[in-house]
Amino acid sequence: MLLSRVVAWLGRGTREPPRDALLVDSTRPEFHGRVFGFHRGMDTLGAIAGPAIALVLVKGMALRSIFLVALVPSALAFLTIALLVREKRKSNHERRTHFLVSMKGLPRNFWLFLIAVGVFGLGNFADSMLILRATEILSPINGALVAGSLAILLYTIHNVFYAALSFPIGVLADKFGRRKILVFGYFLTGLSSIGFIFGLSNLFYLGLLFAVAGIAIAITDAMERTVAADLLPENLRGTGYGTLAAVNGIGDFASSSAVGLLWTAISPLAGFGYGATLCTLGAILLGVTSRRYTRYQE
């Protein structure tokens, strides 16, 4: 199981940067927000539908057969990209450029953006922490089993808001400004972390928190990629998205580790307070530095 998860995450790290670069190359700049919003919404819709279908199939099929069925959409996606998707041809010079050399060529504005993303990422812990916190809050009244089921239901609400609002947020960002909306998303992530500090067992309150967290990730997931598209030259988009993914990956690991350690050693207040502080600092830093951003001109 550990090996399969490692391979899965390696696959994710390999596919995301070139996919994001392909999306940008295939779209006019004024539509980048809605393109990434649509992509994140559909991706999350799949994350909701996939487990739901598996839950139905598990009643009449063996687990091994279900895993085989799960290969079908993956194979179709592979064939679609391999046979139907075309990308712009690169010159021989661009193909042979070393990765580290390409990183040095990334624009200064993009590096400023990455600093803000990195600070935010150090506080943006894994969503599984929200499920654990909800289970902990609800257990004294409902028992561990019921509390766990309710926590999963609340997380479903989170994903529904994530999937439903990603595209509308992208449309708004294209019209009213991507960086401002991303700053708001960072602040909203910090606000949701603050809300989980309080051990209120009211289901409506917890449902509201999960909805806010879902809206926040709908903003941050789509808008980080959109703002990056504004700051990257065409020949360095793959490198830029790879660097962005690396910063986010390091942040995911560091933030979840820090919050878990603080939660265990001190209290949930310490863990979620840490997360809220770093997310808010990332928002402030992005708000300050983004005033200097200019869209990269080819």
GIWOQUI-V701264 format. One record per helix or strand of 2 or more residues. SS is the DSSP state (~ for helix, > for strand). FROM is the first residue (numbers start at 1). TO is the last residue. If there is no record, write none. Layout:
SS,FROM,TO  SS,FROM,TO
//
This chain:
~,2,25  ~,29,57  ~,63,84  ~,92,96  ~,99,104  ~,108,121  ~,128,142  ~,144,176  ~,178,195  ~,203,231  ~,234,265  ~,268,292
//
